[in-house]
Amino acid sequence: MMKKSILLVDDEESILLGTGKLLEGLNYEVATAQSGEEAIEKLKSVIYDLVITDMIMEDMTGIDVLKVAKEIDPHVMVIVLTGHGSLETAVEALRFKADDYILKPCERSELEFRVKKCMEFIDQRKKILQLQKFLPLCAMCNKVCDSFSPEPFKGEWMPIRDFLEKKASSTPYMSYCPDCTEKNQRDADALQSRG
C-alpha cells in the first residue's frame, strides 16, 4: 500500500524539520517547501494527498497557497496553520475551502488527530468514487438511492455518508445467485432420491 503524501509549507526551517519528522514517523511521505512559491512549484509537478501550510509567510500567505492548491487539484486536502488566529482569518480560510484550520503552537496529538481525520476522509472519498461505479447517484447533489429493486430510483435518496452508515450497521442482504440456486436444487434432489 502506498504511503499518503503531505506537502508541508512553512518559512521556518525548524518547523519544517520538526513537523516533517513527526509526520514521517506516522508513516506519511513528506515533502517540504520553505515558501509559498516553492510550494506552488511542487504542487504543479506532484500530486499530494494533503497540504499543511502556515498562514503568515514572507512571499505569500497560506490563503494564497490554499487557493492555488485547490485550483490545481480540487481534491487535495489543505490544513492552514496560524500563530495569529482570528475569526476573520478562520472564515477566510474556510471560504476558500480549507479542510481544517489549526492555531499554533499546537500539541503533537492535536496535529496527529487532524491529519488522521483528513486521511480518513481521503479514504472515504476513494470508497465513494468506487461506489459511484455501481450505485444510483444524483448528478447534482451526490445523494445515493437506497434501492436495489427492479424499478430503478424508487428507493429513499440520502447523503452518501448516511447510506454508508446505514449499510455498515445493517446485516448484509444475502441471497443465492441463479447458479448456486440451481446447484442447491440439484443437491437437494440428489439427497431426496437417496432417502
PyMOL commands that place a pseudoatom at each C-alpha (Angstrom):
pseudoatom trace, name=CA, resn=MET, resi=1, chain=A, elem=C, hetatm=0, pos=[0.000, 0.000, 0.000]
pseudoatom trace, name=CA, resn=MET, resi=2, chain=A, elem=C, hetatm=0, pos=[1.342, 3.410, -0.970]
pseudoatom trace, name=CA, resn=LYS, resi=3, chain=A, elem=C, hetatm=0, pos=[2.034, 5.932, 1.746]
pseudoatom trace, name=CA, resn=LYS, resi=4, chain=A, elem=C, hetatm=0, pos=[-0.135, 9.015, 1.722]
pseudoatom trace, name=CA, resn=SER, resi=5, chain=A, elem=C, hetatm=0, pos=[1.739, 12.166, 0.791]
pseudoatom trace, name=CA, resn=ILE, resi=6, chain=A, elem=C, hetatm=0, pos=[1.915, 15.502, 2.571]
pseudoatom trace, name=CA, resn=LEU, resi=7, chain=A, elem=C, hetatm=0, pos=[3.388, 18.812, 1.435]
pseudoatom trace, name=CA, resn=LEU, resi=8, chain=A, elem=C, hetatm=0, pos=[4.446, 20.843, 4.467]
pseudoatom trace, name=CA, resn=VAL, resi=9, chain=A, elem=C, hetatm=0, pos=[4.806, 24.581, 3.818]
pseudoatom trace, name=CA, resn=ASP, resi=10, chain=A, elem=C, hetatm=0, pos=[6.437, 26.977, 6.305]
pseudoatom trace, name=CA, resn=ASP, resi=11, chain=A, elem=C, hetatm=0, pos=[9.150, 29.624, 6.061]
pseudoatom trace, name=CA, resn=GLU, resi=12, chain=A, elem=C, hetatm=0, pos=[10.651, 28.483, 9.370]
pseudoatom trace, name=CA, resn=GLU, resi=13, chain=A, elem=C, hetatm=0, pos=[13.121, 25.674, 8.781]
pseudoatom trace, name=CA, resn=SER, resi=14, chain=A, elem=C, hetatm=0, pos=[12.851, 24.415, 12.371]
pseudoatom trace, name=CA, resn=ILE, resi=15, chain=A, elem=C, hetatm=0, pos=[9.107, 23.831, 11.920]
pseudoatom trace, name=CA, resn=LEU, resi=16, chain=A, elem=C, hetatm=0, pos=[9.666, 22.032, 8.635]
pseudoatom trace, name=CA, resn=LEU, resi=17, chain=A, elem=C, hetatm=0, pos=[12.235, 19.748, 10.268]
pseudoatom trace, name=CA, resn=GLY, resi=18, chain=A, elem=C, hetatm=0, pos=[10.312, 19.057, 13.473]
pseudoatom trace, name=CA, resn=THR, resi=19, chain=A, elem=C, hetatm=0, pos=[6.859, 18.650, 11.967]
pseudoatom trace, name=CA, resn=GLY, resi=20, chain=A, elem=C, hetatm=0, pos=[8.253, 16.794, 8.961]
pseudoatom trace, name=CA, resn=LYS, resi=21, chain=A, elem=C, hetatm=0, pos=[9.969, 14.282, 11.242]
pseudoatom trace, name=CA, resn=LEU, resi=22, chain=A, elem=C, hetatm=0, pos=[6.767, 13.837, 13.255]
pseudoatom trace, name=CA, resn=LEU, resi=23, chain=A, elem=C, hetatm=0, pos=[4.697, 13.154, 10.122]
pseudoatom trace, name=CA, resn=GLU, resi=24, chain=A, elem=C, hetatm=0, pos=[7.290, 10.783, 8.668]
pseudoatom trace, name=CA, resn=GLY, resi=25, chain=A, elem=C, hetatm=0, pos=[7.186, 8.926, 11.991]
pseudoatom trace, name=CA, resn=LEU, resi=26, chain=A, elem=C, hetatm=0, pos=[3.451, 8.459, 11.395]
pseudoatom trace, name=CA, resn=ASN, resi=27, chain=A, elem=C, hetatm=0, pos=[4.298, 6.731, 8.090]
pseudoatom trace, name=CA, resn=TYR, resi=28, chain=A, elem=C, hetatm=0, pos=[3.492, 9.573, 5.699]
pseudoatom trace, name=CA, resn=GLU, resi=29, chain=A, elem=C, hetatm=0, pos=[5.574, 10.583, 2.705]
pseudoatom trace, name=CA, resn=VAL, resi=30, chain=A, elem=C, hetatm=0, pos=[6.558, 14.192, 3.486]
pseudoatom trace, name=CA, resn=ALA, resi=31, chain=A, elem=C, hetatm=0, pos=[7.843, 16.886, 1.137]
pseudoatom trace, name=CA, resn=THR, resi=32, chain=A, elem=C, hetatm=0, pos=[8.651, 20.384, 2.363]
pseudoatom trace, name=CA, resn=ALA, resi=33, chain=A, elem=C, hetatm=0, pos=[8.598, 23.869, 0.909]
pseudoatom trace, name=CA, resn=GLN, resi=34, chain=A, elem=C, hetatm=0, pos=[10.131, 26.882, 2.626]
pseudoatom trace, name=CA, resn=SER, resi=35, chain=A, elem=C, hetatm=0, pos=[7.980, 29.400, 0.748]
pseudoatom trace, name=CA, resn=GLY, resi=36, chain=A, elem=C, hetatm=0, pos=[4.597, 29.650, -0.907]
pseudoatom trace, name=CA, resn=GLU, resi=37, chain=A, elem=C, hetatm=0, pos=[6.230, 29.945, -4.334]
pseudoatom trace, name=CA, resn=GLU, resi=38, chain=A, elem=C, hetatm=0, pos=[8.233, 26.760, -3.785]
pseudoatom trace, name=CA, resn=ALA, resi=39, chain=A, elem=C, hetatm=0, pos=[5.038, 25.004, -2.630]
pseudoatom trace, name=CA, resn=ILE, resi=40, chain=A, elem=C, hetatm=0, pos=[3.194, 26.038, -5.790]
pseudoatom trace, name=CA, resn=GLU, resi=41, chain=A, elem=C, hetatm=0, pos=[6.025, 24.756, -7.990]
pseudoatom trace, name=CA, resn=LYS, resi=42, chain=A, elem=C, hetatm=0, pos=[5.852, 21.404, -6.198]
pseudoatom trace, name=CA, resn=LEU, resi=43, chain=A, elem=C, hetatm=0, pos=[2.049, 21.298, -6.445]
pseudoatom trace, name=CA, resn=LYS, resi=44, chain=A, elem=C, hetatm=0, pos=[2.313, 21.774, -10.222]
pseudoatom trace, name=CA, resn=SER, resi=45, chain=A, elem=C, hetatm=0, pos=[4.517, 18.709, -10.617]
pseudoatom trace, name=CA, resn=VAL, resi=46, chain=A, elem=C, hetatm=0, pos=[3.428, 16.282, -7.857]
pseudoatom trace, name=CA, resn=ILE, resi=47, chain=A, elem=C, hetatm=0, pos=[0.019, 15.169, -6.605]
pseudoatom trace, name=CA, resn=TYR, resi=48, chain=A, elem=C, hetatm=0, pos=[-0.234, 15.318, -2.803]
pseudoatom trace, name=CA, resn=ASP, resi=49, chain=A, elem=C, hetatm=0, pos=[-2.994, 13.988, -0.581]
pseudoatom trace, name=CA, resn=LEU, resi=50, chain=A, elem=C, hetatm=0, pos=[-2.623, 16.793, 1.959]
pseudoatom trace, name=CA, resn=VAL, resi=51, chain=A, elem=C, hetatm=0, pos=[-1.035, 20.248, 2.145]
pseudoatom trace, name=CA, resn=ILE, resi=52, chain=A, elem=C, hetatm=0, pos=[-0.272, 21.745, 5.553]
pseudoatom trace, name=CA, resn=THR, resi=53, chain=A, elem=C, hetatm=0, pos=[0.586, 25.406, 5.170]
pseudoatom trace, name=CA, resn=ASP, resi=54, chain=A, elem=C, hetatm=0, pos=[1.498, 28.202, 7.536]
pseudoatom trace, name=CA, resn=MET, resi=55, chain=A, elem=C, hetatm=0, pos=[-0.726, 31.269, 7.220]
pseudoatom trace, name=CA, resn=ILE, resi=56, chain=A, elem=C, hetatm=0, pos=[1.911, 34.012, 7.504]
pseudoatom trace, name=CA, resn=MET, resi=57, chain=A, elem=C, hetatm=0, pos=[4.974, 33.712, 5.268]
pseudoatom trace, name=CA, resn=GLU, resi=58, chain=A, elem=C, hetatm=0, pos=[7.204, 36.332, 3.675]
pseudoatom trace, name=CA, resn=ASP, resi=59, chain=A, elem=C, hetatm=0, pos=[6.391, 35.782, -0.003]
pseudoatom trace, name=CA, resn=MET, resi=60, chain=A, elem=C, hetatm=0, pos=[2.721, 34.812, 0.110]
pseudoatom trace, name=CA, resn=THR, resi=61, chain=A, elem=C, hetatm=0, pos=[0.077, 33.793, 2.622]
pseudoatom trace, name=CA, resn=GLY, resi=62, chain=A, elem=C, hetatm=0, pos=[-1.258, 30.364, 3.420]
pseudoatom trace, name=CA, resn=ILE, resi=63, chain=A, elem=C, hetatm=0, pos=[-4.535, 31.515, 1.855]
pseudoatom trace, name=CA, resn=ASP, resi=64, chain=A, elem=C, hetatm=0, pos=[-2.666, 32.088, -1.434]
pseudoatom trace, name=CA, resn=VAL, resi=65, chain=A, elem=C, hetatm=0, pos=[-1.193, 28.573, -1.215]
pseudoatom trace, name=CA, resn=LEU, resi=66, chain=A, elem=C, hetatm=0, pos=[-4.660, 27.208, -0.377]
pseudoatom trace, name=CA, resn=LYS, resi=67, chain=A, elem=C, hetatm=0, pos=[-6.280, 28.906, -3.386]
pseudoatom trace, name=CA, resn=VAL, resi=68, chain=A, elem=C, hetatm=0, pos=[-3.664, 27.677, -5.859]
pseudoatom trace, name=CA, resn=ALA, resi=69, chain=A, elem=C, hetatm=0, pos=[-3.607, 24.172, -4.368]
pseudoatom trace, name=CA, resn=LYS, resi=70, chain=A, elem=C, hetatm=0, pos=[-7.391, 23.866, -4.805]
pseudoatom trace, name=CA, resn=GLU, resi=71, chain=A, elem=C, hetatm=0, pos=[-7.200, 25.285, -8.352]
pseudoatom trace, name=CA, resn=ILE, resi=72, chain=A, elem=C, hetatm=0, pos=[-4.549, 22.726, -9.312]
pseudoatom trace, name=CA, resn=ASP, resi=73, chain=A, elem=C, hetatm=0, pos=[-6.292, 19.812, -7.574]
pseudoatom trace, name=CA, resn=PRO, resi=74, chain=A, elem=C, hetatm=0, pos=[-9.771, 20.400, -6.120]
pseudoatom trace, name=CA, resn=HIS, resi=75, chain=A, elem=C, hetatm=0, pos=[-9.488, 17.113, -4.182]
pseudoatom trace, name=CA, resn=VAL, resi=76, chain=A, elem=C, hetatm=0, pos=[-6.294, 17.949, -2.295]
pseudoatom trace, name=CA, resn=MET, resi=77, chain=A, elem=C, hetatm=0, pos=[-6.907, 18.409, 1.425]
pseudoatom trace, name=CA, resn=VAL, resi=78, chain=A, elem=C, hetatm=0, pos=[-5.474, 21.593, 2.965]
pseudoatom trace, name=CA, resn=ILE, resi=79, chain=A, elem=C, hetatm=0, pos=[-4.838, 22.410, 6.619]
pseudoatom trace, name=CA, resn=VAL, resi=80, chain=A, elem=C, hetatm=0, pos=[-3.955, 26.030, 7.422]
pseudoatom trace, name=CA, resn=LEU, resi=81, chain=A, elem=C, hetatm=0, pos=[-1.764, 26.630, 10.488]
pseudoatom trace, name=CA, resn=THR, resi=82, chain=A, elem=C, hetatm=0, pos=[-1.515, 30.050, 12.069]
pseudoatom trace, name=CA, resn=GLY, resi=83, chain=A, elem=C, hetatm=0, pos=[0.020, 31.645, 15.101]
pseudoatom trace, name=CA, resn=HIS, resi=84, chain=A, elem=C, hetatm=0, pos=[-2.094, 34.753, 14.532]
pseudoatom trace, name=CA, resn=GLY, resi=85, chain=A, elem=C, hetatm=0, pos=[-5.569, 33.306, 14.643]
pseudoatom trace, name=CA, resn=SER, resi=86, chain=A, elem=C, hetatm=0, pos=[-8.667, 35.404, 14.423]
pseudoatom trace, name=CA, resn=LEU, resi=87, chain=A, elem=C, hetatm=0, pos=[-12.239, 34.794, 13.434]
pseudoatom trace, name=CA, resn=GLU, resi=88, chain=A, elem=C, hetatm=0, pos=[-11.652, 36.687, 10.179]
pseudoatom trace, name=CA, resn=THR, resi=89, chain=A, elem=C, hetatm=0, pos=[-8.692, 34.521, 9.099]
pseudoatom trace, name=CA, resn=ALA, resi=90, chain=A, elem=C, hetatm=0, pos=[-10.562, 31.345, 10.025]
pseudoatom trace, name=CA, resn=VAL, resi=91, chain=A, elem=C, hetatm=0, pos=[-13.584, 32.439, 7.987]
pseudoatom trace, name=CA, resn=GLU, resi=92, chain=A, elem=C, hetatm=0, pos=[-11.353, 33.402, 5.059]
pseudoatom trace, name=CA, resn=ALA, resi=93, chain=A, elem=C, hetatm=0, pos=[-9.591, 30.026, 5.142]
pseudoatom trace, name=CA, resn=LEU, resi=94, chain=A, elem=C, hetatm=0, pos=[-12.898, 28.176, 5.202]
pseudoatom trace, name=CA, resn=ARG, resi=95, chain=A, elem=C, hetatm=0, pos=[-14.320, 30.392, 2.456]
pseudoatom trace, name=CA, resn=PHE, resi=96, chain=A, elem=C, hetatm=0, pos=[-11.517, 29.243, 0.190]
pseudoatom trace, name=CA, resn=LYS, resi=97, chain=A, elem=C, hetatm=0, pos=[-12.241, 25.606, 1.105]
pseudoatom trace, name=CA, resn=ALA, resi=98, chain=A, elem=C, hetatm=0, pos=[-9.586, 24.885, 3.711]
pseudoatom trace, name=CA, resn=ASP, resi=99, chain=A, elem=C, hetatm=0, pos=[-10.316, 21.463, 5.167]
pseudoatom trace, name=CA, resn=ASP, resi=100, chain=A, elem=C, hetatm=0, pos=[-9.045, 22.418, 8.604]
pseudoatom trace, name=CA, resn=TYR, resi=101, chain=A, elem=C, hetatm=0, pos=[-7.610, 25.382, 10.491]
pseudoatom trace, name=CA, resn=ILE, resi=102, chain=A, elem=C, hetatm=0, pos=[-5.240, 24.986, 13.461]
pseudoatom trace, name=CA, resn=LEU, resi=103, chain=A, elem=C, hetatm=0, pos=[-3.799, 27.554, 15.853]
pseudoatom trace, name=CA, resn=LYS, resi=104, chain=A, elem=C, hetatm=0, pos=[-0.058, 27.386, 16.549]
pseudoatom trace, name=CA, resn=PRO, resi=105, chain=A, elem=C, hetatm=0, pos=[1.572, 26.235, 18.624]
pseudoatom trace, name=CA, resn=CYS, resi=106, chain=A, elem=C, hetatm=0, pos=[-0.491, 23.077, 18.609]
pseudoatom trace, name=CA, resn=GLU, resi=107, chain=A, elem=C, hetatm=0, pos=[0.041, 19.904, 20.559]
pseudoatom trace, name=CA, resn=ARG, resi=108, chain=A, elem=C, hetatm=0, pos=[1.584, 16.984, 18.720]
pseudoatom trace, name=CA, resn=SER, resi=109, chain=A, elem=C, hetatm=0, pos=[-1.519, 14.902, 19.463]
pseudoatom trace, name=CA, resn=GLU, resi=110, chain=A, elem=C, hetatm=0, pos=[-3.762, 17.615, 18.007]
pseudoatom trace, name=CA, resn=LEU, resi=111, chain=A, elem=C, hetatm=0, pos=[-1.830, 17.721, 14.740]
pseudoatom trace, name=CA, resn=GLU, resi=112, chain=A, elem=C, hetatm=0, pos=[-1.762, 13.907, 14.545]
pseudoatom trace, name=CA, resn=PHE, resi=113, chain=A, elem=C, hetatm=0, pos=[-5.526, 13.785, 15.106]
pseudoatom trace, name=CA, resn=ARG, resi=114, chain=A, elem=C, hetatm=0, pos=[-6.302, 16.435, 12.467]
pseudoatom trace, name=CA, resn=VAL, resi=115, chain=A, elem=C, hetatm=0, pos=[-4.020, 14.827, 9.873]
pseudoatom trace, name=CA, resn=LYS, resi=116, chain=A, elem=C, hetatm=0, pos=[-5.529, 11.408, 10.595]
pseudoatom trace, name=CA, resn=LYS, resi=117, chain=A, elem=C, hetatm=0, pos=[-9.047, 12.819, 10.104]
pseudoatom trace, name=CA, resn=CYS, resi=118, chain=A, elem=C, hetatm=0, pos=[-8.045, 14.270, 6.724]
pseudoatom trace, name=CA, resn=MET, resi=119, chain=A, elem=C, hetatm=0, pos=[-6.543, 10.958, 5.643]
pseudoatom trace, name=CA, resn=GLU, resi=120, chain=A, elem=C, hetatm=0, pos=[-9.678, 9.077, 6.742]
pseudoatom trace, name=CA, resn=PHE, resi=121, chain=A, elem=C, hetatm=0, pos=[-11.746, 11.483, 4.656]
pseudoatom trace, name=CA, resn=ILE, resi=122, chain=A, elem=C, hetatm=0, pos=[-9.495, 10.788, 1.659]
pseudoatom trace, name=CA, resn=ASP, resi=123, chain=A, elem=C, hetatm=0, pos=[-10.022, 7.044, 2.122]
pseudoatom trace, name=CA, resn=GLN, resi=124, chain=A, elem=C, hetatm=0, pos=[-13.772, 7.550, 2.408]
pseudoatom trace, name=CA, resn=ARG, resi=125, chain=A, elem=C, hetatm=0, pos=[-13.828, 9.679, -0.738]
pseudoatom trace, name=CA, resn=LYS, resi=126, chain=A, elem=C, hetatm=0, pos=[-11.985, 6.920, -2.645]
pseudoatom trace, name=CA, resn=LYS, resi=127, chain=A, elem=C, hetatm=0, pos=[-14.579, 4.396, -1.460]
pseudoatom trace, name=CA, resn=ILE, resi=128, chain=A, elem=C, hetatm=0, pos=[-17.351, 6.711, -2.587]
pseudoatom trace, name=CA, resn=LEU, resi=129, chain=A, elem=C, hetatm=0, pos=[-15.766, 7.036, -6.032]
pseudoatom trace, name=CA, resn=GLN, resi=130, chain=A, elem=C, hetatm=0, pos=[-15.737, 3.241, -6.228]
pseudoatom trace, name=CA, resn=LEU, resi=131, chain=A, elem=C, hetatm=0, pos=[-19.376, 3.089, -5.116]
pseudoatom trace, name=CA, resn=GLN, resi=132, chain=A, elem=C, hetatm=0, pos=[-20.336, 5.609, -7.801]
pseudoatom trace, name=CA, resn=LYS, resi=133, chain=A, elem=C, hetatm=0, pos=[-19.494, 2.967, -10.366]
pseudoatom trace, name=CA, resn=PHE, resi=134, chain=A, elem=C, hetatm=0, pos=[-22.474, 0.839, -9.342]
pseudoatom trace, name=CA, resn=LEU, resi=135, chain=A, elem=C, hetatm=0, pos=[-24.795, 2.901, -7.113]
pseudoatom trace, name=CA, resn=PRO, resi=136, chain=A, elem=C, hetatm=0, pos=[-27.539, 5.183, -8.393]
pseudoatom trace, name=CA, resn=LEU, resi=137, chain=A, elem=C, hetatm=0, pos=[-26.079, 8.614, -7.684]
pseudoatom trace, name=CA, resn=CYS, resi=138, chain=A, elem=C, hetatm=0, pos=[-27.677, 12.031, -8.229]
pseudoatom trace, name=CA, resn=ALA, resi=139, chain=A, elem=C, hetatm=0, pos=[-25.515, 14.086, -10.597]
pseudoatom trace, name=CA, resn=MET, resi=140, chain=A, elem=C, hetatm=0, pos=[-26.403, 17.331, -8.821]
pseudoatom trace, name=CA, resn=CYS, resi=141, chain=A, elem=C, hetatm=0, pos=[-26.425, 16.680, -5.076]
pseudoatom trace, name=CA, resn=ASN, resi=142, chain=A, elem=C, hetatm=0, pos=[-24.494, 13.346, -4.896]
pseudoatom trace, name=CA, resn=LYS, resi=143, chain=A, elem=C, hetatm=0, pos=[-27.250, 11.627, -2.922]
pseudoatom trace, name=CA, resn=VAL, resi=144, chain=A, elem=C, hetatm=0, pos=[-27.494, 7.860, -3.305]
pseudoatom trace, name=CA, resn=CYS, resi=145, chain=A, elem=C, hetatm=0, pos=[-30.685, 5.949, -3.979]
pseudoatom trace, name=CA, resn=ASP, resi=146, chain=A, elem=C, hetatm=0, pos=[-31.039, 3.156, -1.442]
pseudoatom trace, name=CA, resn=SER, resi=147, chain=A, elem=C, hetatm=0, pos=[-32.827, 0.880, -3.835]
pseudoatom trace, name=CA, resn=PHE, resi=148, chain=A, elem=C, hetatm=0, pos=[-31.935, -2.367, -5.469]
pseudoatom trace, name=CA, resn=SER, resi=149, chain=A, elem=C, hetatm=0, pos=[-35.471, -3.032, -6.666]
pseudoatom trace, name=CA, resn=PRO, resi=150, chain=A, elem=C, hetatm=0, pos=[-36.341, -3.855, -10.280]
pseudoatom trace, name=CA, resn=GLU, resi=151, chain=A, elem=C, hetatm=0, pos=[-37.776, -0.349, -10.558]
pseudoatom trace, name=CA, resn=PRO, resi=152, chain=A, elem=C, hetatm=0, pos=[-34.673, 1.905, -10.510]
pseudoatom trace, name=CA, resn=PHE, resi=153, chain=A, elem=C, hetatm=0, pos=[-34.501, 5.112, -8.484]
pseudoatom trace, name=CA, resn=LYS, resi=154, chain=A, elem=C, hetatm=0, pos=[-37.673, 4.424, -6.453]
pseudoatom trace, name=CA, resn=GLY, resi=155, chain=A, elem=C, hetatm=0, pos=[-35.938, 3.986, -3.073]
pseudoatom trace, name=CA, resn=GLU, resi=156, chain=A, elem=C, hetatm=0, pos=[-35.028, 6.600, -0.483]
pseudoatom trace, name=CA, resn=TRP, resi=157, chain=A, elem=C, hetatm=0, pos=[-32.472, 9.199, -1.581]
pseudoatom trace, name=CA, resn=MET, resi=158, chain=A, elem=C, hetatm=0, pos=[-29.911, 10.024, 1.107]
pseudoatom trace, name=CA, resn=PRO, resi=159, chain=A, elem=C, hetatm=0, pos=[-26.451, 11.543, 1.520]
pseudoatom trace, name=CA, resn=ILE, resi=160, chain=A, elem=C, hetatm=0, pos=[-23.652, 9.069, 0.815]
pseudoatom trace, name=CA, resn=ARG, resi=161, chain=A, elem=C, hetatm=0, pos=[-22.401, 9.284, 4.405]
pseudoatom trace, name=CA, resn=ASP, resi=162, chain=A, elem=C, hetatm=0, pos=[-25.866, 8.271, 5.708]
pseudoatom trace, name=CA, resn=PHE, resi=163, chain=A, elem=C, hetatm=0, pos=[-26.039, 5.456, 3.155]
pseudoatom trace, name=CA, resn=LEU, resi=164, chain=A, elem=C, hetatm=0, pos=[-22.632, 4.104, 4.216]
pseudoatom trace, name=CA, resn=GLU, resi=165, chain=A, elem=C, hetatm=0, pos=[-23.536, 4.325, 7.910]
pseudoatom trace, name=CA, resn=LYS, resi=166, chain=A, elem=C, hetatm=0, pos=[-26.845, 2.586, 7.274]
pseudoatom trace, name=CA, resn=LYS, resi=167, chain=A, elem=C, hetatm=0, pos=[-25.207, -0.208, 5.294]
pseudoatom trace, name=CA, resn=ALA, resi=168, chain=A, elem=C, hetatm=0, pos=[-22.329, -0.585, 7.763]
pseudoatom trace, name=CA, resn=SER, resi=169, chain=A, elem=C, hetatm=0, pos=[-24.733, -1.051, 10.685]
pseudoatom trace, name=CA, resn=SER, resi=170, chain=A, elem=C, hetatm=0, pos=[-27.162, -3.352, 8.912]
pseudoatom trace, name=CA, resn=THR, resi=171, chain=A, elem=C, hetatm=0, pos=[-26.935, -7.072, 8.336]
pseudoatom trace, name=CA, resn=PRO, resi=172, chain=A, elem=C, hetatm=0, pos=[-25.764, -7.711, 4.791]
pseudoatom trace, name=CA, resn=TYR, resi=173, chain=A, elem=C, hetatm=0, pos=[-28.502, -8.894, 2.476]
pseudoatom trace, name=CA, resn=MET, resi=174, chain=A, elem=C, hetatm=0, pos=[-27.595, -12.357, 1.322]
pseudoatom trace, name=CA, resn=SER, resi=175, chain=A, elem=C, hetatm=0, pos=[-29.280, -14.487, -1.268]
pseudoatom trace, name=CA, resn=TYR, resi=176, chain=A, elem=C, hetatm=0, pos=[-28.283, -17.066, -3.867]
pseudoatom trace, name=CA, resn=CYS, resi=177, chain=A, elem=C, hetatm=0, pos=[-27.240, -16.316, -7.407]
pseudoatom trace, name=CA, resn=PRO, resi=178, chain=A, elem=C, hetatm=0, pos=[-29.025, -18.357, -10.133]
pseudoatom trace, name=CA, resn=ASP, resi=179, chain=A, elem=C, hetatm=0, pos=[-26.080, -20.779, -10.492]
pseudoatom trace, name=CA, resn=CYS, resi=180, chain=A, elem=C, hetatm=0, pos=[-25.951, -21.509, -6.738]
pseudoatom trace, name=CA, resn=THR, resi=181, chain=A, elem=C, hetatm=0, pos=[-29.739, -21.831, -6.596]
pseudoatom trace, name=CA, resn=GLU, resi=182, chain=A, elem=C, hetatm=0, pos=[-29.586, -24.433, -9.354]
pseudoatom trace, name=CA, resn=LYS, resi=183, chain=A, elem=C, hetatm=0, pos=[-26.718, -26.298, -7.652]
pseudoatom trace, name=CA, resn=ASN, resi=184, chain=A, elem=C, hetatm=0, pos=[-28.564, -26.300, -4.300]
pseudoatom trace, name=CA, resn=GLN, resi=185, chain=A, elem=C, hetatm=0, pos=[-31.672, -27.660, -6.016]
pseudoatom trace, name=CA, resn=ARG, resi=186, chain=A, elem=C, hetatm=0, pos=[-29.653, -30.450, -7.677]
pseudoatom trace, name=CA, resn=ASP, resi=187, chain=A, elem=C, hetatm=0, pos=[-28.038, -31.310, -4.306]
pseudoatom trace, name=CA, resn=ALA, resi=188, chain=A, elem=C, hetatm=0, pos=[-31.443, -31.345, -2.599]
pseudoatom trace, name=CA, resn=ASP, resi=189, chain=A, elem=C, hetatm=0, pos=[-32.926, -33.519, -5.347]
pseudoatom trace, name=CA, resn=ALA, resi=190, chain=A, elem=C, hetatm=0, pos=[-29.972, -35.936, -5.077]
pseudoatom trace, name=CA, resn=LEU, resi=191, chain=A, elem=C, hetatm=0, pos=[-30.428, -36.208, -1.286]
pseudoatom trace, name=CA, resn=GLN, resi=192, chain=A, elem=C, hetatm=0, pos=[-34.155, -36.758, -1.665]
pseudoatom trace, name=CA, resn=SER, resi=193, chain=A, elem=C, hetatm=0, pos=[-33.726, -39.505, -4.290]
pseudoatom trace, name=CA, resn=ARG, resi=194, chain=A, elem=C, hetatm=0, pos=[-31.284, -41.340, -1.914]
pseudoatom trace, name=CA, resn=GLY, resi=195, chain=A, elem=C, hetatm=0, pos=[-33.708, -41.212, 1.001]
for i in range(1, 195): cmd.bond("trace and resi %d" % i, "trace and resi %d" % (i + 1))
show_as sticks, trace
zoom trace
